[in-house]
Structure formats: C-alpha cells, structure tokens
Amino acid sequence: MFPVKRYGIMATMDMQSHDIRWKLRLESLEQAFSRLESACAQKEYNELELAGLVQTYMFTFELCWKTWKDLLTFEGYEVNSPRETIKKAFELSLINDVDYWFNALENRNLLSHLYDEQTAHRATHWIKTEFEPMLRECITVLRKRTEQE
C-alpha cells in the first residue's frame, strides 16, 4: 500500500479506495490521451517521433485497461488480466466492440516485442484511424460514469 495525494485528498491504495483510484487513473488516462491526440495530429514523422507515437499508444492502452480494471474492482468484479478486463468491460457496455479492443491488445503485445520501421508505419495508420477514435469514445463513457456518482 502506498499513499497518493491529489487535489488535497490523501488515499491509501487498498480495497476501500478503489472509488478514488479509478478516478485518479482516469485523469492520467485523459492526460495520456491528450498527448496521443497531439501526436496523431502530425502529418509526417521522423524516426524518433514515430517511435514516440508508438510508445504513447502503448502507454495509453495500458492506462485504459487498468482504469477499467480499477472501476470494475470498485464495482465488485474480479478481473486480473487485460483480456479478462476487456471482456468484462464489453459485457457491461463500457466498450462497444470487443474485437477492436482485443486487436489493440494484440498490437500492444506485438509492438512491445518487435520494432521495425515498417511495423511502426503500419501501427501509425492503425493508431490514428482506429485506436484514437475508440479510445476517445471509451474516455467519454468513463467520464459519464464519474458524473453519475
């Protein structure tokens, strides 16, 4: 357990604070998404920028599934892996298309173990045309969830 301080709130990361934890993680996800949007807005990339876009995608994907995991834990569900979390998020209508998210997971796994320029260019197209819009929709759903509480 470790203390977290945000906006004057001190919380201990245990089972009783998952209501705060998922909301804090959502804030981090929104910040990462903002960086991803900026990176996706570029028309061309040099080698370093291309690597940065791919890394930003992987980081943002991680924050996304972990935000769902924290929310699901808060709501009383037990999920451990990204695959279990995506499946449960789909069952609860947090996401509309489970296949897109499983594809995002596979792409994250592939990109974390393999990097070459051709793969990065294909990933860039996918990140810009598919991942960014589905992540935007996901964040909208999660933000609405916080407003319902």
Secondary structure, 3 states (H helix, E strand, C coil): CCEEEECCEEEECCHHHHHHHHHHHHHHHHHHHHHHHHHHCCCCCCHHHHHHHHHHHHHHHHHHHHHHHHHHHHCCCCCCCHHHHHHHHHHCCCCCCHHHHHHHHHHHHHHHHCCCHHHHHHHHHHHHHHHHHHHHHHHHHHHHHHHHC
